[in-house]
Amino acid sequence: MLSFSSRQRYFLYRGVTDMRKGFNGLSGLVRQHLDHELLSGDVFIFLNRRGDRIKLLVWDRTGFVVWYKVLERGTFELPAGESDRLEMSWTDIQLLLEGIEIKSVKRRKRYSKAA
């Protein structure tokens, strides 16, 4: 069963992704641009040029899983940033997948463990 949680880390590839890419093609993008361990259990996120398709790639202990969503109307918001990769929080991923504009969300203060 595929499930995502706040315990995982989420990395968005900010470049345009050809949605015909499968496991090997997406893994190559992670190796080439995100420079992150593929078998870590972290989730890697890819968007197409129009922003209406999204793929999430994750290793689940026995193999790769790709989760794919196509919007019937509208687009996913590509969060602001300058590099090829962006680490996102679990909350931001939920907002992204639901089509909520992340930059317009007002966040209230919460406890966070000091790093």
C-alpha atoms as an extended CHARMM CRD file, in Angstrom:
* protein
*
       115  EXT
         1         1  MET       CA              0.0000000000        0.0000000000        0.0000000000  PROA      1               0.0000000000
         2         2  LEU       CA              1.3140000000        3.4340000000       -0.9230000000  PROA      2               0.0000000000
         3         3  SER       CA              1.1880000000        6.0300000000        1.7930000000  PROA      3               0.0000000000
         4         4  PHE       CA              2.9640000000        9.2750000000        2.5160000000  PROA      4               0.0000000000
         5         5  SER       CA              3.6170000000       10.7650000000        5.9320000000  PROA      5               0.0000000000
         6         6  SER       CA              5.2360000000       13.6590000000        7.7370000000  PROA      6               0.0000000000
         7         7  ARG       CA              8.1920000000       11.3840000000        8.5720000000  PROA      7               0.0000000000
         8         8  GLN       CA              9.3220000000       11.3380000000        4.9770000000  PROA      8               0.0000000000
         9         9  ARG       CA             11.2480000000       14.0800000000        3.2470000000  PROA      9               0.0000000000
        10        10  TYR       CA              9.8920000000       15.5640000000        0.0270000000  PROA      10              0.0000000000
        11        11  PHE       CA             12.0530000000       16.9410000000       -2.7690000000  PROA      11              0.0000000000
        12        12  LEU       CA             10.5730000000       18.8210000000       -5.7170000000  PROA      12              0.0000000000
        13        13  TYR       CA             12.4860000000       18.8060000000       -8.9880000000  PROA      13              0.0000000000
        14        14  ARG       CA             11.9010000000       22.3220000000      -10.3150000000  PROA      14              0.0000000000
        15        15  GLY       CA             12.7670000000       21.5510000000      -13.9290000000  PROA      15              0.0000000000
        16        16  VAL       CA             10.2040000000       20.5110000000      -16.5170000000  PROA      16              0.0000000000
        17        17  THR       CA              9.6420000000       16.7580000000      -16.6170000000  PROA      17              0.0000000000
        18        18  ASP       CA              8.5030000000       14.6980000000      -19.5650000000  PROA      18              0.0000000000
        19        19  MET       CA              5.6270000000       12.7020000000      -18.0570000000  PROA      19              0.0000000000
        20        20  ARG       CA              6.3880000000        9.7710000000      -20.3550000000  PROA      20              0.0000000000
        21        21  LYS       CA              9.3620000000        9.0350000000      -18.0830000000  PROA      21              0.0000000000
        22        22  GLY       CA              8.9990000000        5.9350000000      -15.9800000000  PROA      22              0.0000000000
        23        23  PHE       CA             10.9760000000        4.5730000000      -13.0550000000  PROA      23              0.0000000000
        24        24  ASN       CA             14.3590000000        4.6700000000      -14.7940000000  PROA      24              0.0000000000
        25        25  GLY       CA             13.9110000000        8.1390000000      -16.3050000000  PROA      25              0.0000000000
        26        26  LEU       CA             12.7200000000        9.6860000000      -13.0480000000  PROA      26              0.0000000000
        27        27  SER       CA             15.5110000000        7.9440000000      -11.1230000000  PROA      27              0.0000000000
        28        28  GLY       CA             17.9900000000        9.4590000000      -13.5800000000  PROA      28              0.0000000000
        29        29  LEU       CA             16.6380000000       12.9480000000      -12.8620000000  PROA      29              0.0000000000
        30        30  VAL       CA             17.1070000000       12.3550000000       -9.1310000000  PROA      30              0.0000000000
        31        31  ARG       CA             20.6930000000       11.1840000000       -9.6320000000  PROA      31              0.0000000000
        32        32  GLN       CA             21.5500000000       13.9590000000      -12.0720000000  PROA      32              0.0000000000
        33        33  HSD       CA             19.8070000000       17.0020000000      -10.5680000000  PROA      33              0.0000000000
        34        34  LEU       CA             18.7180000000       16.2920000000       -7.0030000000  PROA      34              0.0000000000
        35        35  ASP       CA             21.8820000000       14.5110000000       -5.8540000000  PROA      35              0.0000000000
        36        36  HSD       CA             20.0220000000       12.4660000000       -3.2730000000  PROA      36              0.0000000000
        37        37  GLU       CA             19.9820000000        8.7950000000       -2.2600000000  PROA      37              0.0000000000
        38        38  LEU       CA             17.2220000000        7.0610000000       -4.2580000000  PROA      38              0.0000000000
        39        39  LEU       CA             16.6970000000        4.2340000000       -1.7680000000  PROA      39              0.0000000000
        40        40  SER       CA             16.2440000000        6.5400000000        1.2400000000  PROA      40              0.0000000000
        41        41  GLY       CA             12.4430000000        6.3150000000        1.2840000000  PROA      41              0.0000000000
        42        42  ASP       CA             12.2310000000       10.0390000000        0.5440000000  PROA      42              0.0000000000
        43        43  VAL       CA              9.6980000000       11.2040000000       -2.0350000000  PROA      43              0.0000000000
        44        44  PHE       CA             10.7280000000       12.9190000000       -5.2660000000  PROA      44              0.0000000000
        45        45  ILE       CA              8.1790000000       15.1350000000       -7.0280000000  PROA      45              0.0000000000
        46        46  PHE       CA              8.0470000000       16.0450000000      -10.7220000000  PROA      46              0.0000000000
        47        47  LEU       CA              5.7470000000       18.3980000000      -12.6850000000  PROA      47              0.0000000000
        48        48  ASN       CA              5.1790000000       18.7480000000      -16.4170000000  PROA      48              0.0000000000
        49        49  ARG       CA              5.4920000000       22.0130000000      -18.3650000000  PROA      49              0.0000000000
        50        50  ARG       CA              1.7800000000       22.9020000000      -18.2120000000  PROA      50              0.0000000000
        51        51  GLY       CA              1.6320000000       22.0870000000      -14.5070000000  PROA      51              0.0000000000
        52        52  ASP       CA             -1.4280000000       19.8610000000      -14.8000000000  PROA      52              0.0000000000
        53        53  ARG       CA              0.3890000000       16.5610000000      -14.1780000000  PROA      53              0.0000000000
        54        54  ILE       CA              2.4750000000       15.4460000000      -11.2320000000  PROA      54              0.0000000000
        55        55  LYS       CA              4.4610000000       12.3030000000      -10.4620000000  PROA      55              0.0000000000
        56        56  LEU       CA              5.8540000000       11.2220000000       -7.1090000000  PROA      56              0.0000000000
        57        57  LEU       CA              8.6370000000        8.6130000000       -6.9980000000  PROA      57              0.0000000000
        58        58  VAL       CA              9.4730000000        6.7150000000       -3.8240000000  PROA      58              0.0000000000
        59        59  TRP       CA             11.3580000000        3.5530000000       -2.8340000000  PROA      59              0.0000000000
        60        60  ASP       CA              9.2180000000        1.3930000000       -0.5380000000  PROA      60              0.0000000000
        61        61  ARG       CA             11.7230000000       -1.2570000000        0.6820000000  PROA      61              0.0000000000
        62        62  THR       CA             11.0510000000       -3.7110000000       -2.1720000000  PROA      62              0.0000000000
        63        63  GLY       CA             10.9400000000       -1.4850000000       -5.2420000000  PROA      63              0.0000000000
        64        64  PHE       CA             10.0500000000        1.8610000000       -6.7360000000  PROA      64              0.0000000000
        65        65  VAL       CA              6.5140000000        3.2040000000       -6.7140000000  PROA      65              0.0000000000
        66        66  VAL       CA              5.2660000000        6.0110000000       -8.9540000000  PROA      66              0.0000000000
        67        67  TRP       CA              2.1430000000        7.9490000000       -7.9870000000  PROA      67              0.0000000000
        68        68  TYR       CA              0.6810000000        9.9110000000      -10.9020000000  PROA      68              0.0000000000
        69        69  LYS       CA             -2.0740000000       12.5430000000      -10.8940000000  PROA      69              0.0000000000
        70        70  VAL       CA             -3.6020000000       14.3760000000      -13.8580000000  PROA      70              0.0000000000
        71        71  LEU       CA             -5.8250000000       17.3880000000      -13.1900000000  PROA      71              0.0000000000
        72        72  GLU       CA             -9.0240000000       17.7320000000      -15.1760000000  PROA      72              0.0000000000
        73        73  ARG       CA             -8.9290000000       21.5120000000      -14.7280000000  PROA      73              0.0000000000
        74        74  GLY       CA             -6.3540000000       23.9490000000      -13.3260000000  PROA      74              0.0000000000
        75        75  THR       CA             -2.6900000000       23.5340000000      -12.5050000000  PROA      75              0.0000000000
        76        76  PHE       CA             -0.3890000000       22.6600000000       -9.6430000000  PROA      76              0.0000000000
        77        77  GLU       CA              1.5250000000       25.5910000000       -8.1610000000  PROA      77              0.0000000000
        78        78  LEU       CA              5.2730000000       25.4590000000       -8.6000000000  PROA      78              0.0000000000
        79        79  PRO       CA              6.6500000000       26.9770000000       -5.3700000000  PROA      79              0.0000000000
        80        80  ALA       CA              9.1710000000       29.7940000000       -5.7110000000  PROA      80              0.0000000000
        81        81  GLY       CA             12.8500000000       28.9480000000       -5.5760000000  PROA      81              0.0000000000
        82        82  GLU       CA             16.0850000000       29.3420000000       -7.4610000000  PROA      82              0.0000000000
        83        83  SER       CA             17.7830000000       25.9460000000       -7.5510000000  PROA      83              0.0000000000
        84        84  ASP       CA             16.8390000000       22.7190000000       -9.3650000000  PROA      84              0.0000000000
        85        85  ARG       CA             15.5690000000       21.2160000000       -6.1430000000  PROA      85              0.0000000000
        86        86  LEU       CA             13.3730000000       22.3140000000       -3.2960000000  PROA      86              0.0000000000
        87        87  GLU       CA             12.7050000000       20.4230000000       -0.0850000000  PROA      87              0.0000000000
        88        88  MET       CA              9.0540000000       20.7140000000        0.8670000000  PROA      88              0.0000000000
        89        89  SER       CA              7.1650000000       19.9540000000        4.0580000000  PROA      89              0.0000000000
        90        90  TRP       CA              4.4030000000       17.3550000000        4.3410000000  PROA      90              0.0000000000
        91        91  THR       CA              1.8870000000       20.1710000000        4.8280000000  PROA      91              0.0000000000
        92        92  ASP       CA              3.0460000000       21.9240000000        1.6500000000  PROA      92              0.0000000000
        93        93  ILE       CA              2.7540000000       18.6530000000       -0.2990000000  PROA      93              0.0000000000
        94        94  GLN       CA             -0.8370000000       18.2390000000        0.8570000000  PROA      94              0.0000000000
        95        95  LEU       CA             -1.6350000000       21.8090000000       -0.1780000000  PROA      95              0.0000000000
        96        96  LEU       CA              0.0910000000       21.3400000000       -3.5350000000  PROA      96              0.0000000000
        97        97  LEU       CA             -1.8510000000       18.1580000000       -4.3190000000  PROA      97              0.0000000000
        98        98  GLU       CA             -5.1470000000       19.7890000000       -3.3310000000  PROA      98              0.0000000000
        99        99  GLY       CA             -4.5280000000       22.8200000000       -5.5360000000  PROA      99              0.0000000000
       100       100  ILE       CA             -4.2060000000       25.3480000000       -2.7340000000  PROA      100             0.0000000000
       101       101  GLU       CA             -1.9060000000       28.2930000000       -3.4180000000  PROA      101             0.0000000000
       102       102  ILE       CA              0.9340000000       27.7550000000       -0.9370000000  PROA      102             0.0000000000
       103       103  LYS       CA              2.2040000000       31.3560000000       -0.9060000000  PROA      103             0.0000000000
       104       104  SER       CA             -1.2310000000       32.6930000000        0.0770000000  PROA      104             0.0000000000
       105       105  VAL       CA             -1.5380000000       30.4490000000        3.1490000000  PROA      105             0.0000000000
       106       106  LYS       CA             -1.1340000000       32.2500000000        6.4580000000  PROA      106             0.0000000000
       107       107  ARG       CA              0.8240000000       30.1340000000        8.9260000000  PROA      107             0.0000000000
       108       108  ARG       CA              0.3890000000       30.5070000000       12.6530000000  PROA      108             0.0000000000
       109       109  LYS       CA              3.2420000000       29.9900000000       15.0900000000  PROA      109             0.0000000000
       110       110  ARG       CA              3.8270000000       26.3850000000       16.1320000000  PROA      110             0.0000000000
       111       111  TYR       CA              6.3750000000       24.6390000000       18.2800000000  PROA      111             0.0000000000
       112       112  SER       CA              9.3340000000       23.2520000000       16.4060000000  PROA      112             0.0000000000
       113       113  LYS       CA             12.2370000000       21.3140000000       17.8140000000  PROA      113             0.0000000000
       114       114  ALA       CA             15.5100000000       23.2780000000       17.6680000000  PROA      114             0.0000000000
       115       115  ALA       CA             17.9200000000       21.9010000000       15.0630000000  PROA      115             0.0000000000
